[in-house]
Amino acid sequence: MASPELTGIGQAIGGDKRSLRYHDDDNRAEEEEENVDEEERAGGANVFSTKKLNQMIVSLKRGDEADLEQVAKRFARWETYGYNPATAHSILDQKKYDRLRQIYRQWKYHGNIPSY
């Protein structure tokens, strides 16, 4: 039974509602950056976003080892979601991604990533 003295006391402190969790706004942006890949794994919705495709093109143009490894990881994710060089055209249907499709095919069947 509730105490009659405590009726009407809300969960507000200083005008803000209390929460059971402590949220540190400073670290929230960092956590969101870390969770970008988790979103892909959760449903694959972002695997073919234009932002990621454009990042892949920039990485291929730079051509350093770390960038090429990232591109290879993304190609591997495409396979995870059931795409291959024959079906990738359904997603990569814009002309600016033709070379990316060719590089994906080269990676898939020959195991290397040619220069952009």
Secondary structure as UniProt FT lines:
FT   HELIX           4..6
FT   TURN            7..8
FT   STRAND          12..13
FT   TURN            14..15
FT   STRAND          16..17
FT   HELIX           25..34
FT   HELIX           36..43
FT   TURN            45..48
FT   HELIX           50..62
FT   HELIX           65..80
FT   TURN            81..82
FT   TURN            85..87
FT   HELIX           88..90
FT   HELIX           95..97
FT   HELIX           98..110
//
